[in-house]
Amino acid sequence: MTDTNAIIRRLGALFVESLHIEVPSTDTDLIETGILDSLQLVELLVQLEQRFGFIIKIDEIDLDDLRTLAGIARLVAARTAGAASQMAQVFSLEVRHGAVDEQGNQAQLRPRGAEPWTGRVETNRVSAIASPRDSVPDEPPLPSRSVR
């Protein structure tokens, strides 16, 4: 999704639904005008990640990108375009290496140690029965001191 106008419409809806804010215009400075406070800014980041499907790392945050709806839309457009190309690369690798077929159906993978005819996973019976304390050696008691 790289259509900035469509992203701005979605962002306007996000602000109204999640932050309960009606943004006056796409170029209004949301931080300088006090429309967005610090808690709302954090909520905005969470909503952007959830609704647009990308992650913003703390060290990648630039407040200038979050000042206006237009700036946020450019950020979302760049991130979603990058995420789409990454997904295409991952899908291409999965197809080439047999993890999915050409229709995108994931191959049925068995867990390590699974028997091919039953799908049961082998376990180490000793570790499944023994408690964690069985493997800890006895420690000598700490010396006691009297307080005078």
OpenMM code with the backbone's topology and positions (N, CA, C; nanometers):
from openmm import Vec3, app, unit

residues = "MET THR ASP THR ASN ALA ILE ILE ARG ARG LEU GLY ALA LEU PHE VAL GLU SER LEU HIS ILE GLU VAL PRO SER THR ASP THR ASP LEU ILE GLU THR GLY ILE LEU ASP SER LEU GLN LEU VAL GLU LEU LEU VAL GLN LEU GLU GLN ARG PHE GLY PHE ILE ILE LYS ILE ASP GLU ILE ASP LEU ASP ASP LEU ARG THR LEU ALA GLY ILE ALA ARG LEU VAL ALA ALA ARG THR ALA GLY ALA ALA SER GLN MET ALA GLN VAL PHE SER LEU GLU VAL ARG HIS GLY ALA VAL ASP GLU GLN GLY ASN GLN ALA GLN LEU ARG PRO ARG GLY ALA GLU PRO TRP THR GLY ARG VAL GLU THR ASN ARG VAL SER ALA ILE ALA SER PRO ARG ASP SER VAL PRO ASP GLU PRO PRO LEU PRO SER ARG SER VAL ARG".split()
positions = [
    Vec3(0.0847, -0.1166, 0.0000),
    Vec3(0.0000, 0.0000, 0.0000),
    Vec3(0.0893, 0.1229, 0.0000),
    Vec3(0.1035, 0.1871, -0.1135),
    Vec3(0.1866, 0.3057, -0.1197),
    Vec3(0.1053, 0.4287, -0.1582),
    Vec3(-0.0259, 0.4186, -0.1690),
    Vec3(-0.1116, 0.5326, -0.1981),
    Vec3(-0.1232, 0.6173, -0.0714),
    Vec3(-0.0562, 0.7324, -0.0720),
    Vec3(-0.0499, 0.8169, 0.0469),
    Vec3(-0.1875, 0.8653, 0.0902),
    Vec3(-0.2751, 0.8986, -0.0036),
    Vec3(-0.4093, 0.9462, 0.0334),
    Vec3(-0.4887, 0.8377, 0.1064),
    Vec3(-0.4783, 0.7139, 0.0608),
    Vec3(-0.5476, 0.6039, 0.1281),
    Vec3(-0.4907, 0.5827, 0.2685),
    Vec3(-0.3598, 0.5956, 0.2811),
    Vec3(-0.2964, 0.5804, 0.4124),
    Vec3(-0.3414, 0.6927, 0.5052),
    Vec3(-0.3493, 0.8151, 0.4533),
    Vec3(-0.3931, 0.9283, 0.5352),
    Vec3(-0.5363, 0.9067, 0.5829),
    Vec3(-0.6222, 0.8528, 0.4962),
    Vec3(-0.7606, 0.8235, 0.5394),
    Vec3(-0.7614, 0.7198, 0.6507),
    Vec3(-0.6802, 0.6154, 0.6365),
    Vec3(-0.6718, 0.5125, 0.7412),
    Vec3(-0.6150, 0.5696, 0.8706),
    Vec3(-0.5164, 0.6587, 0.8566),
    Vec3(-0.4590, 0.7218, 0.9759),
    Vec3(-0.5612, 0.8110, 1.0456),
    Vec3(-0.6402, 0.8835, 0.9674),
    Vec3(-0.7455, 0.9669, 1.0265),
    Vec3(-0.8424, 0.8820, 1.1065),
    Vec3(-0.8798, 0.7671, 1.0515),
    Vec3(-0.9692, 0.6749, 1.1226),
    Vec3(-0.9013, 0.6193, 1.2469),
    Vec3(-0.7725, 0.5876, 1.2377),
    Vec3(-0.6968, 0.5372, 1.3524),
    Vec3(-0.6963, 0.6407, 1.4644),
    Vec3(-0.6715, 0.7676, 1.4306),
    Vec3(-0.6684, 0.8725, 1.5325),
    Vec3(-0.8044, 0.8862, 1.6012),
    Vec3(-0.9128, 0.8795, 1.5235),
    Vec3(-1.0460, 0.8953, 1.5818),
    Vec3(-1.0825, 0.7729, 1.6663),
    Vec3(-1.0625, 0.6525, 1.6133),
    Vec3(-1.1048, 0.5302, 1.6809),
    Vec3(-1.0190, 0.4959, 1.8025),
    Vec3(-0.8881, 0.5065, 1.7887),
    Vec3(-0.7990, 0.4603, 1.8951),
    Vec3(-0.7527, 0.5697, 1.9892),
    Vec3(-0.7300, 0.6891, 1.9354),
    Vec3(-0.6757, 0.7968, 2.0179),
    Vec3(-0.7806, 0.9018, 2.0538),
    Vec3(-0.8986, 0.8921, 1.9922),
    Vec3(-1.0091, 0.9860, 2.0154),
    Vec3(-0.9678, 1.1299, 1.9850),
    Vec3(-0.8969, 1.1444, 1.8732),
    Vec3(-0.8466, 1.2749, 1.8302),
    Vec3(-0.8919, 1.2999, 1.6868),
    Vec3(-0.9468, 1.4168, 1.6630),
    Vec3(-0.9806, 1.4619, 1.5277),
    Vec3(-0.8677, 1.5544, 1.4838),
    Vec3(-0.7888, 1.5122, 1.3863),
    Vec3(-0.6751, 1.5916, 1.3405),
    Vec3(-0.7256, 1.6973, 1.2426),
    Vec3(-0.6944, 1.8258, 1.2685),
    Vec3(-0.7465, 1.9342, 1.1849),
    Vec3(-0.7036, 1.9260, 1.0382),
    Vec3(-0.5755, 1.8973, 1.0126),
    Vec3(-0.5282, 1.8868, 0.8737),
    Vec3(-0.4092, 1.7914, 0.8690),
    Vec3(-0.3718, 1.7548, 0.7487),
    Vec3(-0.2607, 1.6601, 0.7329),
    Vec3(-0.1266, 1.7221, 0.7682),
    Vec3(-0.1185, 1.8557, 0.7700),
    Vec3(0.0086, 1.9226, 0.7991),
    Vec3(0.0143, 1.9825, 0.9396),
    Vec3(-0.0858, 1.9595, 1.0224),
    Vec3(-0.0842, 2.0095, 1.1601),
    Vec3(0.0239, 1.9372, 1.2388),
    Vec3(0.1080, 2.0142, 1.3087),
    Vec3(0.2126, 1.9542, 1.3923),
    Vec3(0.1468, 1.9013, 1.5191),
    Vec3(0.1341, 1.7705, 1.5273),
    Vec3(0.0622, 1.7050, 1.6360),
    Vec3(0.1334, 1.7168, 1.7701),
    Vec3(0.2645, 1.7274, 1.7678),
    Vec3(0.3418, 1.7340, 1.8922),
    Vec3(0.3496, 1.8786, 1.9415),
    Vec3(0.3857, 1.9699, 1.8518),
    Vec3(0.4005, 2.1104, 1.8904),
    Vec3(0.2693, 2.1720, 1.9379),
    Vec3(0.1580, 2.1327, 1.8762),
    Vec3(0.0282, 2.1872, 1.9158),
    Vec3(-0.0270, 2.1205, 2.0418),
    Vec3(0.0359, 2.0120, 2.0862),
    Vec3(-0.0109, 1.9432, 2.2061),
    Vec3(-0.1255, 1.8468, 2.1791),
    Vec3(-0.1564, 1.8219, 2.0526),
    Vec3(-0.2630, 1.7277, 2.0186),
    Vec3(-0.2235, 1.5866, 2.0646),
    Vec3(-0.0961, 1.5528, 2.0474),
    Vec3(-0.0445, 1.4223, 2.0915),
    Vec3(0.0442, 1.4420, 2.2138),
    Vec3(0.0134, 1.3713, 2.3234),
    Vec3(0.1044, 1.3714, 2.4370),
    Vec3(0.1891, 1.2444, 2.4307),
    Vec3(0.2758, 1.2251, 2.5276),
    Vec3(0.3699, 1.1129, 2.5214),
    Vec3(0.3004, 0.9771, 2.5253),
    Vec3(0.1962, 0.9643, 2.6065),
    Vec3(0.1239, 0.8364, 2.6118),
    Vec3(0.0510, 0.8083, 2.4807),
    Vec3(-0.0084, 0.9109, 2.4243),
    Vec3(-0.0768, 0.8932, 2.2957),
    Vec3(0.0227, 0.8609, 2.1850),
    Vec3(0.1426, 0.9148, 2.1945),
    Vec3(0.2460, 0.8848, 2.0957),
    Vec3(0.2835, 0.7372, 2.1013),
    Vec3(0.2952, 0.6840, 2.2219),
    Vec3(0.3244, 0.5410, 2.2369),
    Vec3(0.2082, 0.4580, 2.1813),
    Vec3(0.0859, 0.4964, 2.2122),
    Vec3(-0.0315, 0.4260, 2.1601),
    Vec3(-0.0352, 0.4339, 2.0073),
    Vec3(0.0031, 0.5483, 1.9526),
    Vec3(0.0088, 0.5633, 1.8070),
    Vec3(0.1063, 0.4625, 1.7471),
    Vec3(0.2236, 0.4491, 1.8073),
    Vec3(0.3222, 0.3530, 1.7571),
    Vec3(0.2675, 0.2106, 1.7616),
    Vec3(0.2007, 0.1764, 1.8701),
    Vec3(0.1412, 0.0426, 1.8827),
    Vec3(0.0364, 0.0214, 1.7739),
    Vec3(-0.0497, 0.1197, 1.7542),
    Vec3(-0.1552, 0.1087, 1.6534),
    Vec3(-0.0974, 0.1000, 1.5123),
    Vec3(0.0079, 0.1755, 1.4844),
    Vec3(0.0716, 0.1683, 1.3521),
    Vec3(0.1247, 0.0277, 1.3270),
    Vec3(0.1901, -0.0290, 1.4284),
    Vec3(0.2432, -0.1651, 1.4134),
    Vec3(0.1317, -0.2663, 1.3905),
    Vec3(0.0242, -0.2549, 1.4673),
    Vec3(-0.0854, -0.3521, 1.4559),
    Vec3(-0.1621, -0.3365, 1.3251),
    Vec3(-0.1967, -0.2163, 1.2905),
    Vec3(-0.2833, -0.1952, 1.1744),
    Vec3(-0.2109, -0.2048, 1.0413),
    Vec3(-0.0820, -0.1721, 1.0399),
    Vec3(-0.0098, -0.1718, 0.9134),
    Vec3(0.0916, -0.2852, 0.9037),
    Vec3(0.1091, -0.3608, 1.0114),
    Vec3(0.1885, -0.4835, 1.0058),
    Vec3(0.3384, -0.4659, 0.9951),
    Vec3(0.3939, -0.3672, 1.0615),
    Vec3(0.5390, -0.3550, 1.0667),
    Vec3(0.5795, -0.3178, 1.2080),
    Vec3(0.7080, -0.3341, 1.2370),
    Vec3(0.7596, -0.3053, 1.3707),
    Vec3(0.8526, -0.1853, 1.3627),
    Vec3(0.8373, -0.0944, 1.4574),
    Vec3(0.9251, 0.0215, 1.4662),
    Vec3(1.0149, -0.0001, 1.5877),
    Vec3(1.1432, -0.0123, 1.5634),
    Vec3(1.2381, -0.0284, 1.6736),
    Vec3(1.2640, 0.1081, 1.7369),
    Vec3(1.2897, 0.1072, 1.8652),
    Vec3(1.3117, 0.2310, 1.9414),
    Vec3(1.4202, 0.3173, 1.8766),
    Vec3(1.5299, 0.2551, 1.8364),
    Vec3(1.6402, 0.3336, 1.7799),
    Vec3(1.6108, 0.3850, 1.6390),
    Vec3(1.4992, 0.3432, 1.5794),
    Vec3(1.4608, 0.3900, 1.4464),
    Vec3(1.3557, 0.5006, 1.4513),
    Vec3(1.3110, 0.5369, 1.5710),
    Vec3(1.2066, 0.6381, 1.5830),
    Vec3(1.2658, 0.7760, 1.5602),
    Vec3(1.2049, 0.8512, 1.4691),
    Vec3(1.2415, 0.9900, 1.4446),
    Vec3(1.1145, 1.0721, 1.4648),
    Vec3(1.1131, 1.1572, 1.5673),
    Vec3(0.9927, 1.2343, 1.5985),
    Vec3(0.9451, 1.3182, 1.4811),
    Vec3(1.0363, 1.3616, 1.3964),
    Vec3(0.9950, 1.4410, 1.2802),
    Vec3(0.9017, 1.3617, 1.1884),
    Vec3(0.9173, 1.2294, 1.1836),
    Vec3(0.8289, 1.1449, 1.1020),
    Vec3(0.6894, 1.1346, 1.1615),
    Vec3(0.6760, 1.1645, 1.2909),
    Vec3(0.5494, 1.1454, 1.3603),
    Vec3(0.4780, 1.2766, 1.3926),
    Vec3(0.5270, 1.3878, 1.3410),
    Vec3(0.4695, 1.5182, 1.3738),
    Vec3(0.3385, 1.5471, 1.3014),
    Vec3(0.3238, 1.5011, 1.1781),
    Vec3(0.2043, 1.5307, 1.0990),
    Vec3(0.1469, 1.4033, 1.0399),
    Vec3(0.0206, 1.4091, 1.0015),
    Vec3(-0.0401, 1.2936, 0.9337),
    Vec3(0.0334, 1.2642, 0.8037),
    Vec3(0.0726, 1.3686, 0.7334),
    Vec3(0.1450, 1.3486, 0.6073),
    Vec3(0.2778, 1.2776, 0.6327),
    Vec3(0.3494, 1.3171, 0.7383),
    Vec3(0.4758, 1.2519, 0.7721),
    Vec3(0.4565, 1.1072, 0.8145),
    Vec3(0.3533, 1.0834, 0.8929),
    Vec3(0.3231, 0.9461, 0.9363),
    Vec3(0.2855, 0.8607, 0.8154),
    Vec3(0.2105, 0.9195, 0.7223),
    Vec3(0.1715, 0.8454, 0.6009),
    Vec3(0.2939, 0.8091, 0.5183),
    Vec3(0.3901, 0.9005, 0.5071),
    Vec3(0.5142, 0.8691, 0.4339),
    Vec3(0.5900, 0.7566, 0.5036),
    Vec3(0.5952, 0.7613, 0.6372),
    Vec3(0.6612, 0.6558, 0.7147),
    Vec3(0.5935, 0.5209, 0.6904),
    Vec3(0.4609, 0.5192, 0.6992),
    Vec3(0.3857, 0.3950, 0.6783),
    Vec3(0.4056, 0.3434, 0.5360),
    Vec3(0.4006, 0.4338, 0.4379),
    Vec3(0.4192, 0.3924, 0.2981),
    Vec3(0.5568, 0.3303, 0.2787),
    Vec3(0.6590, 0.3913, 0.3359),
    Vec3(0.7943, 0.3378, 0.3227),
    Vec3(0.8076, 0.2030, 0.3928),
    Vec3(0.7504, 0.1929, 0.5134),
    Vec3(0.7608, 0.0683, 0.5893),
    Vec3(0.6807, -0.0441, 0.5253),
    Vec3(0.5599, -0.0153, 0.4788),
    Vec3(0.4782, -0.1221, 0.4212),
    Vec3(0.5335, -0.1653, 0.2863),
    Vec3(0.5911, -0.0722, 0.2094),
    Vec3(0.6539, -0.1108, 0.0822),
    Vec3(0.7748, -0.1986, 0.1095),
    Vec3(0.8536, -0.1623, 0.2120),
    Vec3(0.9695, -0.2432, 0.2495),
    Vec3(0.9283, -0.3792, 0.3020),
    Vec3(0.8207, -0.3835, 0.3808),
    Vec3(0.7719, -0.5108, 0.4353),
    Vec3(0.7199, -0.6001, 0.3236),
    Vec3(0.6527, -0.5404, 0.2244),
    Vec3(0.6001, -0.6197, 0.1127),
    Vec3(0.7134, -0.6802, 0.0312),
    Vec3(0.8195, -0.6035, 0.0076),
    Vec3(0.9306, -0.6588, -0.0700),
    Vec3(1.0043, -0.7652, 0.0109),
    Vec3(1.0142, -0.7465, 0.1441),
    Vec3(1.0762, -0.8488, 0.2278),
    Vec3(0.9942, -0.9773, 0.2242),
    Vec3(0.8615, -0.9650, 0.2332),
    Vec3(0.7756, -1.0829, 0.2298),
    Vec3(0.7882, -1.1537, 0.0953),
    Vec3(0.7990, -1.0780, -0.0130),
    Vec3(0.8157, -1.1387, -0.1449),
    Vec3(0.9474, -1.2151, -0.1509),
    Vec3(1.0538, -1.1587, -0.0922),
    Vec3(1.1824, -1.2281, -0.0905),
    Vec3(1.1747, -1.3549, -0.0077),
    Vec3(1.1102, -1.3483, 0.1087),
    Vec3(1.0965, -1.4666, 0.1950),
    Vec3(1.0158, -1.5733, 0.1231),
    Vec3(0.9049, -1.5330, 0.0600),
    Vec3(0.8216, -1.6288, -0.0126),
    Vec3(0.9011, -1.6938, -0.1251),
    Vec3(0.9801, -1.6147, -0.1970),
    Vec3(1.0616, -1.6676, -0.3055),
    Vec3(1.1613, -1.7700, -0.2531),
    Vec3(1.2236, -1.7401, -0.1404),
    Vec3(1.3174, -1.8353, -0.0810),
    Vec3(1.2458, -1.9620, -0.0356),
    Vec3(1.1267, -1.9466, 0.0227),
    Vec3(1.0526, -2.0632, 0.0692),
    Vec3(1.0134, -2.1527, -0.0473),
    Vec3(0.9728, -2.0927, -0.1588),
    Vec3(0.9353, -2.1719, -0.2761),
    Vec3(1.0573, -2.2448, -0.3297),
    Vec3(1.1713, -2.1733, -0.3396),
    Vec3(1.2922, -2.2355, -0.3933),
    Vec3(1.3428, -2.3478, -0.3047),
    Vec3(1.3205, -2.3378, -0.1737),
    Vec3(1.3735, -2.4387, -0.0823),
    Vec3(1.2675, -2.5382, -0.0363),
    Vec3(1.1497, -2.5323, -0.0956),
    Vec3(1.0491, -2.6332, -0.0704),
    Vec3(0.9655, -2.6143, 0.0537),
    Vec3(0.9754, -2.5009, 0.1226),
    Vec3(0.8936, -2.4824, 0.2417),
    Vec3(0.7476, -2.4587, 0.2052),
    Vec3(0.7227, -2.3997, 0.0895),
    Vec3(0.5866, -2.3817, 0.0397),
    Vec3(0.5867, -2.4150, -0.1080),
    Vec3(0.4699, -2.4506, -0.1593),
    Vec3(0.4615, -2.4751, -0.3022),
    Vec3(0.4256, -2.3453, -0.3735),
    Vec3(0.4113, -2.3505, -0.5039),
    Vec3(0.3860, -2.2310, -0.5830),
    Vec3(0.2545, -2.1624, -0.5472),
    Vec3(0.1577, -2.2343, -0.4908),
    Vec3(0.0304, -2.1755, -0.4497),
    Vec3(0.0382, -2.1174, -0.3085),
    Vec3(0.1518, -2.1294, -0.2430),
    Vec3(0.1673, -2.0748, -0.1090),
    Vec3(0.1267, -2.1711, 0.0011),
    Vec3(0.0963, -2.2973, -0.0338),
    Vec3(0.0599, -2.3955, 0.0686),
    Vec3(0.1858, -2.4427, 0.1398),
    Vec3(0.1832, -2.4365, 0.2710),
    Vec3(0.2991, -2.4764, 0.3487),
    Vec3(0.3087, -2.6280, 0.3536),
    Vec3(0.4297, -2.6765, 0.3349),
    Vec3(0.4522, -2.8203, 0.3430),
    Vec3(0.4306, -2.8657, 0.4872),
    Vec3(0.3858, -2.9883, 0.5032),
    Vec3(0.3658, -3.0424, 0.6367),
    Vec3(0.5006, -3.0844, 0.6920),
    Vec3(0.5455, -3.0145, 0.7949),
    Vec3(0.6746, -3.0435, 0.8544),
    Vec3(0.6536, -3.1198, 0.9839),
    Vec3(0.7424, -3.2158, 1.0111),
    Vec3(0.7353, -3.2932, 1.1344),
    Vec3(0.8362, -3.2370, 1.2327),
    Vec3(0.8047, -3.2431, 1.3621),
    Vec3(0.9042, -3.2016, 1.4607),
    Vec3(1.0217, -3.2970, 1.4606),
    Vec3(1.1365, -3.2485, 1.5036),
    Vec3(1.2541, -3.3351, 1.5116),
    Vec3(1.2250, -3.4523, 1.6031),
    Vec3(1.2688, -3.5691, 1.5620),
    Vec3(1.2487, -3.6873, 1.6437),
    Vec3(1.1134, -3.7522, 1.6226),
    Vec3(1.0313, -3.6956, 1.5341),
    Vec3(0.8988, -3.7539, 1.5104),
    Vec3(0.9137, -3.8771, 1.4237),
    Vec3(0.8369, -3.9776, 1.4579),
    Vec3(0.8370, -4.0972, 1.3756),
    Vec3(0.7564, -4.0674, 1.2506),
    Vec3(0.8078, -4.1001, 1.1318),
    Vec3(0.7411, -4.0607, 1.0084),
    Vec3(0.6010, -4.1189, 0.9913),
    Vec3(0.5726, -4.2336, 1.0462),
    Vec3(0.4426, -4.2956, 1.0216),
    Vec3(0.3378, -4.2584, 1.1260),
    Vec3(0.3781, -4.2063, 1.2436),
    Vec3(0.2788, -4.1754, 1.3461),
    Vec3(0.2760, -4.0286, 1.3842),
    Vec3(0.3877, -3.9589, 1.3642),
    Vec3(0.3950, -3.8195, 1.4047),
    Vec3(0.4219, -3.8016, 1.5521),
    Vec3(0.4451, -3.9141, 1.6256),
    Vec3(0.4747, -3.9022, 1.7684),
    Vec3(0.6176, -3.8528, 1.7872),
    Vec3(0.6376, -3.7739, 1.8888),
    Vec3(0.7700, -3.7214, 1.9189),
    Vec3(0.8326, -3.8064, 2.0275),
    Vec3(0.9577, -3.8462, 2.0025),
    Vec3(1.0286, -3.9249, 2.1014),
    Vec3(1.0692, -3.8341, 2.2163),
    Vec3(1.0610, -3.8867, 2.3387),
    Vec3(1.1038, -3.8088, 2.4554),
    Vec3(1.2030, -3.8894, 2.5347),
    Vec3(1.2792, -3.8207, 2.6138),
    Vec3(1.3715, -3.8861, 2.7044),
    Vec3(1.2923, -3.9182, 2.8302),
    Vec3(1.2601, -4.0434, 2.8500),
    Vec3(1.1727, -4.0822, 2.9614),
    Vec3(1.2333, -4.0471, 3.0968),
    Vec3(1.3636, -4.0548, 3.1095),
    Vec3(1.4258, -4.0258, 3.2381),
    Vec3(1.4023, -3.8797, 3.2745),
    Vec3(1.4232, -3.7887, 3.1798),
    Vec3(1.4056, -3.6471, 3.2122),
    Vec3(1.2587, -3.6130, 3.2307),
    Vec3(1.1703, -3.6892, 3.1679),
    Vec3(1.0278, -3.6624, 3.1830),
    Vec3(0.9780, -3.7064, 3.3204),
    Vec3(1.0425, -3.8076, 3.3800),
    Vec3(0.9977, -3.8610, 3.5080),
    Vec3(1.0701, -3.7928, 3.6241),
    Vec3(1.1993, -3.7714, 3.6104),
    Vec3(1.2793, -3.7165, 3.7196),
    Vec3(1.2445, -3.5703, 3.7429),
    Vec3(1.2562, -3.5283, 3.8666),
    Vec3(1.2303, -3.3880, 3.8984),
    Vec3(1.3602, -3.3100, 3.8847),
    Vec3(1.3514, -3.1783, 3.8697),
    Vec3(1.4730, -3.0974, 3.8564),
    Vec3(1.5647, -3.1081, 3.9781),
    Vec3(1.5088, -3.1335, 4.0966),
    Vec3(1.5921, -3.1431, 4.2165),
    Vec3(1.6790, -3.2676, 4.2145),
    Vec3(1.6394, -3.3711, 4.1362),
    Vec3(1.7189, -3.4931, 4.1317),
    Vec3(1.8568, -3.4690, 4.0721),
    Vec3(1.8714, -3.3660, 3.9900),
    Vec3(1.9992, -3.3430, 3.9241),
    Vec3(2.0864, -3.2423, 3.9975),
    Vec3(2.0375, -3.1840, 4.1075),
    Vec3(2.1146, -3.0856, 4.1833),
    Vec3(2.1864, -3.1577, 4.2963),
    Vec3(2.3184, -3.1452, 4.3033),
    Vec3(2.3901, -3.2136, 4.4125),
    Vec3(2.3575, -3.1478, 4.5460),
    Vec3(2.3716, -3.2273, 4.6527),
    Vec3(2.3469, -3.1738, 4.7862),
    Vec3(2.4528, -3.0699, 4.8178),
    Vec3(2.4089, -2.9594, 4.8723),
    Vec3(2.5019, -2.8543, 4.9102),
    Vec3(2.5162, -2.8557, 5.0616),
    Vec3(2.6367, -2.8260, 5.1107),
    Vec3(2.6539, -2.8219, 5.2561),
    Vec3(2.5772, -2.7034, 5.3132),
    Vec3(2.5278, -2.7157, 5.4349),
    Vec3(2.4540, -2.6046, 5.4951),
    Vec3(2.5476, -2.4874, 5.5210),
    Vec3(2.4913, -2.3681, 5.5169),
    Vec3(2.5690, -2.2483, 5.5447),
    Vec3(2.6009, -2.2430, 5.6938),
    Vec3(2.7198, -2.1967, 5.7294),
    Vec3(2.7541, -2.1872, 5.8719),
    Vec3(2.6649, -2.0815, 5.9374),
    Vec3(2.6251, -2.1099, 6.0599),
    Vec3(2.5402, -2.0138, 6.1299),
    Vec3(2.6283, -1.9252, 6.2163),
    Vec3(2.5861, -1.8016, 6.2266),
    Vec3(2.6612, -1.7064, 6.3096),
    Vec3(2.5670, -1.6545, 6.4152),
    Vec3(2.6213, -1.6364, 6.5321),
    Vec3(2.5391, -1.5782, 6.6371),
    Vec3(2.5645, -1.4291, 6.6393),
    Vec3(2.4616, -1.3524, 6.6613),
    Vec3(2.4718, -1.2082, 6.6655),
    Vec3(2.4789, -1.1650, 6.8106),
    Vec3(2.5748, -1.0868, 6.8461),
    Vec3(2.5907, -1.0434, 6.9856),
    Vec3(2.5626, -0.8983, 7.0007),
] * unit.nanometer
topology = app.Topology()
chain = topology.addChain("A")
for resn in residues:
    res = topology.addResidue(resn, chain)
    for name in ("N", "CA", "C"):
        topology.addAtom(name, app.Element.getBySymbol(name[0]), res)
